[in-house]
Amino acid sequence: MSKNGPIALVFNALVIAFMMAPLVIVCVVAFTPENTLTIPTTQFSLRWFKAVFAHSDFVQSFKNSLWLAFLSATLATLLAVPAGLAIARHSFPGRDFLNGLFLSPLIIPHLVLGVALLRTFSLIGATGSFFWLALAHVVIITPYALRLVLASVEGSDRSAEQAALSLGASQATVFRRITLPMILPGVTGGWLLAFINSFDEVTMSIFVTAPSTVTLPVRMYMYATESIDPLMAAISRAHGGADGRRHAGAGPRVRPRQNSGGASMNPPIHSGKTMTLLKRLAETGRKPVGFVLDGQALTALAGDTVLTAVLTHTSQLRCSEFSGEPRAGFCMMGACQDCWIGTESGQRLRACGTFIEEGMRLVTAAEVPA
C-alpha cells in the first residue's frame, strides 16, 4: 500500500484549513471587546458572552429550540422504529412507496416545505401552535432517524429472535428484550441526528413559527438582518442570546435616546402628525371597534387585523427590539416574524394574524432589558 506523498499531504492540510478557518475566526471574534466584528489583537473580553443573557428573548428562544428538538426527535424516532422494522423485514404492497414517502423530505427544499406548511396551517387555523410546529419538524427530521434505524435492522441477526419465539416468548417480549437492544445503537444515533437537525433548522421554521414559539436559529437570523456585531459569534459559542443596542463595556441594550433636558426622544410612534401607512378605501361600513394604542383611544373596524388597525393610524407598528428604530412589520407573507406587537399586560401578538378586539390595549415601546 502506497503512502500519500508530500503534495497530497499539503493538499489535505489546505482543505482542512479552508474548512476550519471560518469556525476558528467566529470563535476568536466572540472574545473581542470592540463593537464591531474584529479579531482581538491586544486584549480578550467576555463582554459579548455576558451580553448573551442580557435579553430574555434569546434565552426563551434557546429554551424553545431545546424543547422543540427533544419533542420532535422523540416523535420522529417513535415513528421511524416501527416503520423501519416494517420496511426492512416485511414485503407488502406499497412498501417502496412508503419508504420513498418517508425519505422524500430529504429532496424537497425546506423553503418549499415552509411555504406549503404555512398555507396548510393557515387553512386549518393551526398557526402559532407549538404542537404543529413540532409536527412540521417531525416531517423533515424523520428521514434521518429512519435511515439509521433501517441500517441497524438490516444488519441485525434474527436467529436470537426466532429462538425466543420458539421457546414461547411473546412478540412484545422479543421486541423489548432482544430486538430493541440489538438496534439500539441505530435508534440512539437516529435520535441524536434528528435532534441536531431540528435544533439547527431555520429555513422552514421562519414560515411556521409565531412570536411565542420563535426558535434560536430564527431569532439569530432576525438579529443578523438588523445588526452586525460580535453577539452572533458569542451566541454561536454559548448557545444563549441577547439583543439590542451596543453600549461600551455592557453589551447590547435597547435604551431610549435622551435630549439635553433628559426627556425621551423616542415617544410613542403614533401621533397626530404622523402619516399613516394604510388608507382605508372600501368597506367603511363595518362595525367600529375601539382599542387603545400607547394610552390613546383609537377606532378600527370589525374584521381588521391588529396590523391593519394600527397602520391606519400610524406609519410604524413598533420599535425594533434590536436597534430601537421604528418597524412597520409589513411583510405580506405572514412569515417574517417582524409583525409582533405587545399588549399592556406583556403579551405578544402576531399583528398580521390576530384580529382586533374591543378594548384591546396595545403598546409600541421597545423592550428595555433590566
RODOFI-734871 format. One record per residue (C-alpha): residue in three letters; x, y, z; residue number from 1. Coordinates in steps of 0.25 Angstrom, whole numbers. Layout:
# RODOFI-734871
R|residuo|X|Y|Z|num
R|ALA|X|Y|Z|NUM
...
//
This chain:
# RODOFI-734871
R|residuo|X|Y|Z|num
R|MET|0|0|0|1
R|SER|6|13|-4|2
R|LYS|6|25|5|3
R|ASN|2|39|2|4
R|GLY|13|48|-4|5
R|PRO|16|62|1|6
R|ILE|8|68|-9|7
R|ALA|-5|60|-5|8
R|LEU|-2|63|10|9
R|VAL|-1|78|7|10
R|PHE|-14|78|-1|11
R|ASN|-21|71|10|12
R|ALA|-16|81|20|13
R|LEU|-20|92|11|14
R|VAL|-34|86|10|15
R|ILE|-35|84|25|16
R|ALA|-30|99|28|17
R|PHE|-40|104|18|18
R|MET|-52|97|25|19
R|MET|-47|100|39|20
R|ALA|-43|115|37|21
R|PRO|-58|121|38|22
R|LEU|-60|113|50|23
R|VAL|-47|118|57|24
R|ILE|-50|132|53|25
R|VAL|-64|132|59|26
R|CYS|-59|126|72|27
R|VAL|-48|137|73|28
R|VAL|-57|149|69|29
R|ALA|-66|145|80|30
R|PHE|-55|149|90|31
R|THR|-54|163|84|32
R|PRO|-56|175|93|33
R|GLU|-60|184|81|34
R|ASN|-74|188|76|35
R|THR|-71|182|62|36
R|LEU|-67|169|56|37
R|THR|-52|170|59|38
R|ILE|-41|159|63|39
R|PRO|-36|163|76|40
R|THR|-21|167|76|41
R|THR|-18|174|89|42
R|GLN|-28|168|99|43
R|PHE|-39|158|100|44
R|SER|-52|160|107|45
R|LEU|-64|153|111|46
R|ARG|-73|165|109|47
R|TRP|-81|158|98|48
R|PHE|-83|146|106|49
R|LYS|-89|154|117|50
R|ALA|-98|161|107|51
R|VAL|-103|147|103|52
R|PHE|-112|147|115|53
R|ALA|-116|161|115|54
R|HIS|-129|159|108|55
R|SER|-140|149|111|56
R|ASP|-144|147|96|57
R|PHE|-131|140|93|58
R|VAL|-132|131|105|59
R|GLN|-146|128|103|60
R|SER|-143|124|88|61
R|PHE|-132|115|93|62
R|LYS|-142|108|102|63
R|ASN|-152|107|91|64
R|SER|-141|101|82|65
R|LEU|-137|91|93|66
R|TRP|-151|86|96|67
R|LEU|-155|86|81|68
R|ALA|-143|78|77|69
R|PHE|-145|68|88|70
R|LEU|-160|66|85|71
R|SER|-159|65|70|72
R|ALA|-147|56|71|73
R|THR|-154|47|80|74
R|LEU|-167|47|72|75
R|ALA|-159|44|59|76
R|THR|-151|33|66|77
R|LEU|-164|26|71|78
R|LEU|-169|27|56|79
R|ALA|-156|22|50|80
R|VAL|-155|10|58|81
R|PRO|-168|2|54|82
R|ALA|-166|8|40|83
R|GLY|-152|3|39|84
R|LEU|-156|-11|44|85
R|ALA|-167|-12|35|86
R|ILE|-160|-7|22|87
R|ALA|-147|-16|25|88
R|ARG|-154|-29|30|89
R|HIS|-167|-30|22|90
R|SER|-171|-30|8|91
R|PHE|-185|-23|5|92
R|PRO|-191|-15|-6|93
R|GLY|-187|-1|-5|94
R|ARG|-174|-3|3|95
R|ASP|-165|4|-7|96
R|PHE|-175|15|-8|97
R|LEU|-176|16|8|98
R|ASN|-160|16|8|99
R|GLY|-160|27|-2|100
R|LEU|-171|35|5|101
R|PHE|-163|35|18|102
R|LEU|-150|39|11|103
R|SER|-156|50|2|104
R|PRO|-153|62|11|105
R|LEU|-138|60|8|106
R|ILE|-140|64|-6|107
R|ILE|-151|75|-4|108
R|PRO|-145|89|-2|109
R|HIS|-149|94|12|110
R|LEU|-153|107|6|111
R|VAL|-164|99|-1|112
R|LEU|-168|91|11|113
R|GLY|-169|104|19|114
R|VAL|-178|111|9|115
R|ALA|-187|99|8|116
R|LEU|-188|97|23|117
R|LEU|-191|111|25|118
R|ARG|-202|111|15|119
R|THR|-207|98|21|120
R|PHE|-207|103|36|121
R|SER|-214|116|32|122
R|LEU|-225|108|25|123
R|ILE|-227|99|38|124
R|GLY|-225|110|48|125
R|ALA|-212|104|54|126
R|THR|-203|116|53|127
R|GLY|-196|119|65|128
R|SER|-197|105|72|129
R|PHE|-184|99|77|130
R|PHE|-190|85|75|131
R|TRP|-192|88|60|132
R|LEU|-178|94|59|133
R|ALA|-173|81|65|134
R|LEU|-180|73|55|135
R|ALA|-174|81|44|136
R|HIS|-160|78|49|137
R|VAL|-164|63|50|138
R|VAL|-167|63|35|139
R|ILE|-153|68|32|140
R|ILE|-145|60|42|141
R|THR|-151|46|41|142
R|PRO|-143|42|29|143
R|TYR|-130|44|37|144
R|ALA|-135|35|48|145
R|LEU|-141|25|39|146
R|ARG|-128|23|31|147
R|LEU|-120|19|43|148
R|VAL|-132|10|48|149
R|LEU|-132|3|35|150
R|ALA|-117|1|35|151
R|SER|-118|-5|49|152
R|VAL|-130|-14|46|153
R|GLU|-124|-19|33|154
R|GLY|-111|-22|39|155
R|SER|-117|-30|51|156
R|ASP|-117|-45|53|157
R|ARG|-131|-51|54|158
R|SER|-127|-64|60|159
R|ALA|-128|-60|74|160
R|GLU|-142|-54|72|161
R|GLN|-146|-67|65|162
R|ALA|-140|-75|77|163
R|ALA|-148|-67|87|164
R|LEU|-161|-69|79|165
R|SER|-159|-84|78|166
R|LEU|-157|-84|93|167
R|GLY|-171|-77|95|168
R|ALA|-167|-63|97|169
R|SER|-178|-53|92|170
R|GLN|-175|-43|81|171
R|ALA|-175|-31|91|172
R|THR|-165|-38|100|173
R|VAL|-156|-42|88|174
R|PHE|-156|-27|83|175
R|ARG|-153|-21|97|176
R|ARG|-142|-31|101|177
R|ILE|-136|-35|88|178
R|THR|-139|-27|76|179
R|LEU|-139|-13|83|180
R|PRO|-125|-15|89|181
R|MET|-119|-20|76|182
R|ILE|-124|-8|68|183
R|LEU|-122|2|80|184
R|PRO|-109|8|74|185
R|GLY|-116|12|61|186
R|VAL|-128|17|69|187
R|THR|-120|25|78|188
R|GLY|-111|31|66|189
R|GLY|-124|34|59|190
R|TRP|-130|41|70|191
R|LEU|-117|50|72|192
R|LEU|-117|53|57|193
R|ALA|-131|57|57|194
R|PHE|-129|65|70|195
R|ILE|-117|73|63|196
R|ASN|-125|75|50|197
R|SER|-137|80|58|198
R|PHE|-129|89|67|199
R|ASP|-122|95|55|200
R|GLU|-134|97|45|201
R|VAL|-136|111|41|202
R|THR|-142|112|27|203
R|MET|-155|105|29|204
R|SER|-156|110|43|205
R|ILE|-157|124|38|206
R|PHE|-170|121|32|207
R|VAL|-177|113|43|208
R|THR|-172|120|56|209
R|ALA|-180|130|64|210
R|PRO|-175|141|73|211
R|SER|-177|132|85|212
R|THR|-170|120|78|213
R|VAL|-158|126|71|214
R|THR|-146|117|71|215
R|LEU|-132|121|74|216
R|PRO|-127|120|59|217
R|VAL|-139|128|55|218
R|ARG|-136|139|66|219
R|MET|-122|139|61|220
R|TYR|-126|141|47|221
R|MET|-135|153|51|222
R|TYR|-124|159|59|223
R|ALA|-114|158|48|224
R|THR|-123|165|38|225
R|GLU|-123|177|47|226
R|SER|-109|177|54|227
R|ILE|-95|174|51|228
R|ASP|-87|172|64|229
R|PRO|-79|160|71|230
R|LEU|-92|156|78|231
R|MET|-95|145|67|232
R|ALA|-81|139|70|233
R|ALA|-84|139|85|234
R|ILE|-97|133|83|235
R|SER|-91|122|74|236
R|ARG|-81|119|85|237
R|ALA|-90|120|97|238
R|HIS|-104|116|91|239
R|GLY|-111|127|98|240
R|GLY|-114|141|94|241
R|ALA|-116|156|95|242
R|ASP|-120|167|86|243
R|GLY|-121|182|86|244
R|ARG|-113|194|84|245
R|ARG|-98|193|86|246
R|HIS|-92|200|99|247
R|ALA|-77|200|102|248
R|GLY|-74|191|113|249
R|ALA|-88|186|116|250
R|GLY|-93|178|103|251
R|PRO|-105|181|94|252
R|ARG|-117|188|101|253
R|VAL|-129|196|96|254
R|ARG|-129|209|102|255
R|PRO|-138|222|99|256
R|ARG|-129|233|94|257
R|GLN|-129|245|103|258
R|ASN|-129|260|99|259
R|SER|-121|271|107|260
R|GLY|-133|273|117|261
R|GLY|-134|258|120|262
R|ALA|-147|256|112|263
R|SER|-148|244|104|264
R|MET|-146|246|89|265
R|ASN|-153|232|86|266
R|PRO|-168|236|89|267
R|PRO|-179|227|85|268
R|ILE|-178|224|70|269
R|HIS|-192|229|66|270
R|SER|-197|243|67|271
R|GLY|-206|253|60|272
R|LYS|-195|258|51|273
R|THR|-190|244|47|274
R|MET|-194|240|33|275
R|THR|-202|227|33|276
R|LEU|-196|215|25|277
R|LEU|-210|210|21|278
R|LYS|-222|217|16|279
R|ARG|-236|211|16|280
R|LEU|-243|212|2|281
R|ALA|-254|202|4|282
R|GLU|-263|194|14|283
R|THR|-264|206|23|284
R|GLY|-278|202|28|285
R|ARG|-273|191|37|286
R|LYS|-276|192|52|287
R|PRO|-266|201|59|288
R|VAL|-257|194|69|289
R|GLY|-250|202|80|290
R|PHE|-236|200|85|291
R|VAL|-224|207|92|292
R|LEU|-210|209|86|293
R|ASP|-200|215|95|294
R|GLY|-211|220|104|295
R|GLN|-218|227|93|296
R|ALA|-233|223|90|297
R|LEU|-234|219|75|298
R|THR|-244|212|66|299
R|ALA|-243|201|56|300
R|LEU|-254|193|48|301
R|ALA|-259|179|51|302
R|GLY|-251|169|43|303
R|ASP|-238|177|43|304
R|THR|-225|170|47|305
R|VAL|-217|177|58|306
R|LEU|-207|181|47|307
R|THR|-218|188|39|308
R|ALA|-224|195|51|309
R|VAL|-210|200|56|310
R|LEU|-205|204|42|311
R|THR|-218|212|38|312
R|HIS|-214|221|50|313
R|THR|-199|222|49|314
R|SER|-187|218|39|315
R|GLN|-180|209|49|316
R|LEU|-184|196|57|317
R|ARG|-174|197|68|318
R|CYS|-159|200|71|319
R|SER|-149|189|68|320
R|GLU|-144|181|80|321
R|PHE|-130|181|74|322
R|SER|-127|195|69|323
R|GLY|-139|203|75|324
R|GLU|-143|208|61|325
R|PRO|-157|208|56|326
R|ARG|-162|196|49|327
R|ALA|-175|195|40|328
R|GLY|-175|180|41|329
R|PHE|-182|179|28|330
R|CYS|-177|166|20|331
R|MET|-189|162|12|332
R|MET|-186|147|15|333
R|GLY|-189|145|30|334
R|ALA|-175|139|32|335
R|CYS|-165|150|34|336
R|GLN|-166|150|49|337
R|ASP|-165|165|49|338
R|CYS|-180|168|51|339
R|TRP|-182|165|66|340
R|ILE|-187|176|75|341
R|GLY|-188|176|91|342
R|THR|-200|178|100|343
R|GLU|-200|185|113|344
R|SER|-200|172|120|345
R|GLY|-187|168|114|346
R|GLN|-193|158|104|347
R|ARG|-188|158|89|348
R|LEU|-198|157|78|349
R|ARG|-195|154|63|350
R|ALA|-201|166|57|351
R|CYS|-203|161|43|352
R|GLY|-211|149|48|353
R|THR|-219|154|60|354
R|PHE|-232|161|59|355
R|ILE|-234|174|66|356
R|GLU|-244|172|78|357
R|GLU|-252|182|86|358
R|GLY|-244|188|98|359
R|MET|-230|183|93|360
R|ARG|-219|191|99|361
R|LEU|-206|191|91|362
R|VAL|-192|197|93|363
R|THR|-181|200|83|364
R|ALA|-170|203|92|365
R|ALA|-157|196|90|366
R|GLU|-153|186|101|367
R|VAL|-142|190|111|368
R|PRO|-135|179|118|369
R|ALA|-132|180|132|370
//
